Amino acid sequence: MRIDKDLVAASATPLVLAILAETESSYGYAIAQRVGELSEGRMAWTDGMLYPLLHRLERLGHVSSSWRRAEDTGRRRKHYTITDAGRSALAERRRQWQVVADVLDAVWRVPLPAPTLTGVRA
């Protein structure tokens, strides 16, 4: 299944903030891996989508970052941590997404009409 890019973009900020709230601190690759786990492989994020988002969240004050060395490889990784402002933004996004989910749930309870062939003459 392919997830439309507009839906991926709309869900990216609350997903990143929620993952950071869950883990306290993480780096880009691990965040992308977590999205893959949570979506059971149905959502795959590219570096070109994730890192600009992390930089924007940092500019907004929703996350802070620091460089750390990985214990296993010694490589430096930029770790991101959710801030209090980020927690507030996450709470607001959760309220907004709940409204959207409720509306979709209500409209999807209505049975869809059977598809009709258009442009076909009898």
Phi and psi in degrees as GROMACS dihedral restraints (atoms count N, CA, C in turn):
[ dihedral_restraints ]
;  ai    aj    ak    al  type     phi  dphi    fc
    3     4     5     6     1  -100.6    20    10
    4     5     6     7     1   128.8    20    10
    6     7     8     9     1   -92.5    20    10
    7     8     9    10     1   127.6    20    10
    9    10    11    12     1   -55.8    20    10
   10    11    12    13     1   138.7    20    10
   12    13    14    15     1   -62.1    20    10
   13    14    15    16     1   -30.7    20    10
   15    16    17    18     1   -65.9    20    10
   16    17    18    19     1   -37.7    20    10
   18    19    20    21     1   -70.5    20    10
   19    20    21    22     1   -39.6    20    10
   21    22    23    24     1   -60.8    20    10
   22    23    24    25     1   -46.4    20    10
   24    25    26    27     1   -63.1    20    10
   25    26    27    28     1   -41.9    20    10
   27    28    29    30     1   -65.6    20    10
   28    29    30    31     1   -31.9    20    10
   30    31    32    33     1   -92.2    20    10
   31    32    33    34     1    -8.9    20    10
   33    34    35    36     1   -63.5    20    10
   34    35    36    37     1   -47.6    20    10
   36    37    38    39     1   -61.6    20    10
   37    38    39    40     1   -51.8    20    10
   39    40    41    42     1   -63.9    20    10
   40    41    42    43     1   -32.5    20    10
   42    43    44    45     1   -65.2    20    10
   43    44    45    46     1   -47.0    20    10
   45    46    47    48     1   -62.9    20    10
   46    47    48    49     1   -46.3    20    10
   48    49    50    51     1   -62.9    20    10
   49    50    51    52     1   -40.2    20    10
   51    52    53    54     1   -66.7    20    10
   52    53    54    55     1   -39.7    20    10
   54    55    56    57     1   -64.8    20    10
   55    56    57    58     1   -42.0    20    10
   57    58    59    60     1   -68.4    20    10
   58    59    60    61     1   -33.7    20    10
   60    61    62    63     1   -66.3    20    10
   61    62    63    64     1   -34.6    20    10
   63    64    65    66     1   -72.9    20    10
   64    65    66    67     1   -38.8    20    10
   66    67    68    69     1  -102.9    20    10
   67    68    69    70     1   -11.2    20    10
   69    70    71    72     1    73.9    20    10
   70    71    72    73     1   -43.0    20    10
   72    73    74    75     1  -156.7    20    10
   73    74    75    76     1   140.1    20    10
   75    76    77    78     1  -158.7    20    10
   76    77    78    79     1   168.7    20    10
   78    79    80    81     1  -114.3    20    10
   79    80    81    82     1   165.3    20    10
   81    82    83    84     1   -51.0    20    10
   82    83    84    85     1   -52.2    20    10
   84    85    86    87     1   -59.5    20    10
   85    86    87    88     1   -41.3    20    10
   87    88    89    90     1   -67.1    20    10
   88    89    90    91     1   -35.0    20    10
   90    91    92    93     1   -64.1    20    10
   91    92    93    94     1   -46.5    20    10
   93    94    95    96     1   -61.4    20    10
   94    95    96    97     1   -39.6    20    10
   96    97    98    99     1   -63.0    20    10
   97    98    99   100     1   -40.6    20    10
   99   100   101   102     1   -64.8    20    10
  100   101   102   103     1   -40.2    20    10
  102   103   104   105     1   -60.4    20    10
  103   104   105   106     1   -42.7    20    10
  105   106   107   108     1   -61.0    20    10
  106   107   108   109     1   -41.9    20    10
  108   109   110   111     1   -64.3    20    10
  109   110   111   112     1   -49.3    20    10
  111   112   113   114     1   -62.2    20    10
  112   113   114   115     1   -33.9    20    10
  114   115   116   117     1   -93.1    20    10
  115   116   117   118     1     4.7    20    10
  117   118   119   120     1    54.0    20    10
  118   119   120   121     1    41.8    20    10
  120   121   122   123     1    81.0    20    10
  121   122   123   124     1     2.0    20    10
  123   124   125   126     1   -83.6    20    10
  124   125   126   127     1   -14.4    20    10
  126   127   128   129     1  -123.7    20    10
  127   128   129   130     1   123.8    20    10
  129   130   131   132     1  -123.8    20    10
  130   131   132   133     1   121.2    20    10
  132   133   134   135     1   -97.8    20    10
  133   134   135   136     1   142.2    20    10
  135   136   137   138     1   -95.6    20    10
  136   137   138   139     1   161.3    20    10
  138   139   140   141     1   -59.1    20    10
  139   140   141   142     1   -37.4    20    10
  141   142   143   144     1   -66.2    20    10
  142   143   144   145     1   -18.1    20    10
  144   145   146   147     1   -96.3    20    10
  145   146   147   148     1   -42.1    20    10
  147   148   149   150     1   -74.0    20    10
  148   149   150   151     1   -49.5    20    10
  150   151   152   153     1   -67.5    20    10
  151   152   153   154     1   -39.3    20    10
  153   154   155   156     1   -60.5    20    10
  154   155   156   157     1   -36.0    20    10
  156   157   158   159     1   -64.2    20    10
  157   158   159   160     1   -46.7    20    10
  159   160   161   162     1   -60.4    20    10
  160   161   162   163     1   -40.4    20    10
  162   163   164   165     1   -66.3    20    10
  163   164   165   166     1   -38.8    20    10
  165   166   167   168     1   -65.1    20    10
  166   167   168   169     1   -43.5    20    10
  168   169   170   171     1   -62.9    20    10
  169   170   171   172     1   -34.0    20    10
  171   172   173   174     1   -69.0    20    10
  172   173   174   175     1   -43.6    20    10
  174   175   176   177     1   -60.6    20    10
  175   176   177   178     1   -36.3    20    10
  177   178   179   180     1   -75.1    20    10
  178   179   180   181     1   -11.1    20    10
  180   181   182   183     1    84.1    20    10
  181   182   183   184     1    12.4    20    10
  183   184   185   186     1   -83.4    20    10
  184   185   186   187     1   -22.4    20    10
  186   187   188   189     1  -137.4    20    10
  187   188   189   190     1   155.3    20    10
  189   190   191   192     1  -119.6    20    10
  190   191   192   193     1   163.0    20    10
  192   193   194   195     1  -136.2    20    10
  193   194   195   196     1   156.9    20    10
  195   196   197   198     1  -153.7    20    10
  196   197   198   199     1   150.0    20    10
  198   199   200   201     1   -88.2    20    10
  199   200   201   202     1   135.3    20    10
  201   202   203   204     1  -136.9    20    10
  202   203   204   205     1   155.9    20    10
  204   205   206   207     1   -94.9    20    10
  205   206   207   208     1   134.7    20    10
  207   208   209   210     1   -70.6    20    10
  208   209   210   211     1   133.4    20    10
  210   211   212   213     1   -65.4    20    10
  211   212   213   214     1   -36.1    20    10
  213   214   215   216     1   -78.6    20    10
  214   215   216   217     1   -36.6    20    10
  216   217   218   219     1  -112.6    20    10
  217   218   219   220     1   -18.2    20    10
  219   220   221   222     1    79.1    20    10
  220   221   222   223     1    -0.5    20    10
  222   223   224   225     1   -74.0    20    10
  223   224   225   226     1   146.2    20    10
  225   226   227   228     1   -79.9    20    10
  226   227   228   229     1   137.1    20    10
  228   229   230   231     1  -132.9    20    10
  229   230   231   232     1   141.8    20    10
  231   232   233   234     1   -87.4    20    10
  232   233   234   235     1   116.9    20    10
  234   235   236   237     1   -98.3    20    10
  235   236   237   238     1   142.1    20    10
  237   238   239   240     1  -114.3    20    10
  238   239   240   241     1   140.2    20    10
  240   241   242   243     1  -129.7    20    10
  241   242   243   244     1   135.6    20    10
  243   244   245   246     1   -72.1    20    10
  244   245   246   247     1   140.8    20    10
  246   247   248   249     1   -99.3    20    10
  247   248   249   250     1   174.7    20    10
  249   250   251   252     1   -60.7    20    10
  250   251   252   253     1   -40.1    20    10
  252   253   254   255     1   -62.8    20    10
  253   254   255   256     1   -36.9    20    10
  255   256   257   258     1   -66.4    20    10
  256   257   258   259     1   -37.8    20    10
  258   259   260   261     1   -65.1    20    10
  259   260   261   262     1   -39.7    20    10
  261   262   263   264     1   -65.1    20    10
  262   263   264   265     1   -43.0    20    10
  264   265   266   267     1   -63.0    20    10
  265   266   267   268     1   -39.7    20    10
  267   268   269   270     1   -63.3    20    10
  268   269   270   271     1   -43.1    20    10
  270   271   272   273     1   -61.2    20    10
  271   272   273   274     1   -41.8    20    10
  273   274   275   276     1   -66.2    20    10
  274   275   276   277     1   -43.4    20    10
  276   277   278   279     1   -61.8    20    10
  277   278   279   280     1   -39.3    20    10
  279   280   281   282     1   -61.4    20    10
  280   281   282   283     1   -42.1    20    10
  282   283   284   285     1   -62.3    20    10
  283   284   285   286     1   -43.5    20    10
  285   286   287   288     1   -64.6    20    10
  286   287   288   289     1   -45.9    20    10
  288   289   290   291     1   -66.0    20    10
  289   290   291   292     1   -30.8    20    10
  291   292   293   294     1   -65.3    20    10
  292   293   294   295     1   -39.4    20    10
  294   295   296   297     1   -61.8    20    10
  295   296   297   298     1   -47.6    20    10
  297   298   299   300     1   -60.0    20    10
  298   299   300   301     1   -45.6    20    10
  300   301   302   303     1   -62.4    20    10
  301   302   303   304     1   -41.2    20    10
  303   304   305   306     1   -63.2    20    10
  304   305   306   307     1   -42.8    20    10
  306   307   308   309     1   -65.8    20    10
  307   308   309   310     1   -45.1    20    10
  309   310   311   312     1   -61.7    20    10
  310   311   312   313     1   -41.8    20    10
  312   313   314   315     1   -60.2    20    10
  313   314   315   316     1   -42.7    20    10
  315   316   317   318     1   -65.4    20    10
  316   317   318   319     1   -43.9    20    10
  318   319   320   321     1   -74.0    20    10
  319   320   321   322     1   -30.9    20    10
  321   322   323   324     1   -76.8    20    10
  322   323   324   325     1   -11.3    20    10
  324   325   326   327     1   -73.6    20    10
  325   326   327   328     1   -20.9    20    10
  327   328   329   330     1   -78.0    20    10
  328   329   330   331     1   126.0    20    10
  330   331   332   333     1   -61.3    20    10
  331   332   333   334     1   141.7    20    10
  333   334   335   336     1   -76.4    20    10
  334   335   336   337     1   140.7    20    10
  336   337   338   339     1   -69.3    20    10
  337   338   339   340     1   155.0    20    10
  339   340   341   342     1   -63.9    20    10
  340   341   342   343     1   140.8    20    10
  342   343   344   345     1   -64.2    20    10
  343   344   345   346     1   145.6    20    10
  345   346   347   348     1  -118.9    20    10
  346   347   348   349     1   153.7    20    10
  348   349   350   351     1   -83.8    20    10
  349   350   351   352     1   125.5    20    10
  351   352   353   354     1  -106.0    20    10
  352   353   354   355     1   148.7    20    10
  354   355   356   357     1    78.4    20    10
  355   356   357   358     1     7.9    20    10
  357   358   359   360     1  -105.9    20    10
  358   359   360   361     1   127.1    20    10
  360   361   362   363     1   -92.5    20    10
  361   362   363   364     1   139.3    20    10
